[in-house]
Structures are given as C-alpha cells and as structure tokens.
Amino acid sequence: MVLEPSRRLGLVVLTALPLAMGASIGSARADGALAVGLPESGAQDGFSYGYAVGYEAGEAEAQAMGSCRKNSGDAERAVLRLCRVVETFQGSCVAVAMDPEDGTPGVGWAVDDDETAAQAAAIAACHETAGEGRRLFCRIDASACDDGERSAN
C-alpha cells in the first residue's frame, strides 16, 4: 500500500507481510526498519523517509531504504541520496510527524512499543525542530505497528 503524504518531500511506502511459518527468531531478525533522508541543515531543505514492517532484518532495511529513495515527485535527488536506516525494530510501532508546510524545519520520528507512545514521541521530536512559530503545525504523517500482520494504514 502506498501512502502519499500531504507534504511535498515526505514519501512513505508501508509494506507489511505476515511472518513465514517457522521463521527463526534471533538477533539477526528485525521485523521493521525506518530509513530517513535529512540534510544537516534540516527538513526545510528536504526530507524523505520510508519504513517497512513484517520482514526479516536485512529485507526490512532494504525495503525501508528503497521506499525512502523513491521520489514522491518533489524530493530533491540529493535528499534521496541521504537516506539511511536510522532504526530497526521488532514487535514495535513507528511514527513520523512533520509540519505539512513546504520549506519548514519541523520533522520527527519515533519507535516505541505502543503506537500512541510512538506518535507522541514523534510529535515531540517535531516540536523540537519546528521552531516556536510552527510547533502547533506538527502532525502525524504516518504510523504503523509490526504485529506480524498486514497493516491497513
């Protein structure tokens, strides 16, 4: 399922697959991954992200990176090249928040055991980067939980 966010530089492709029967559980497995492309100067100069849930570690990271690097139509290629996996997780929730206004610095993301907590932490991170005049504009752009089932988000 492809979600097209309201902001010009955010792209999320949420992919969820049920876990295969008999899949080994160990340290090499992370059911989800989050990748972010963010210039050192901040989100006002571009931002892209992608995440995947329901995959094994390497596959989740590859899916998240691929999603982050897909151009939503407006993201600068330089921003897409900055995509890096910033978090891997298993049995947790991911959320990304941003200010929907073009050229603003507000962006944040979080991974937590609970979707509400992940969303709250992502909003708090967005508030920190948004600046005094734009904090109230931060909104959840996307969130999902890795619960071993397909996501309907």
Order of alpha helices (4+ residues) and beta strands (2+ residues): beta-beta-beta-beta-alpha-alpha-beta-beta-beta-alpha-beta
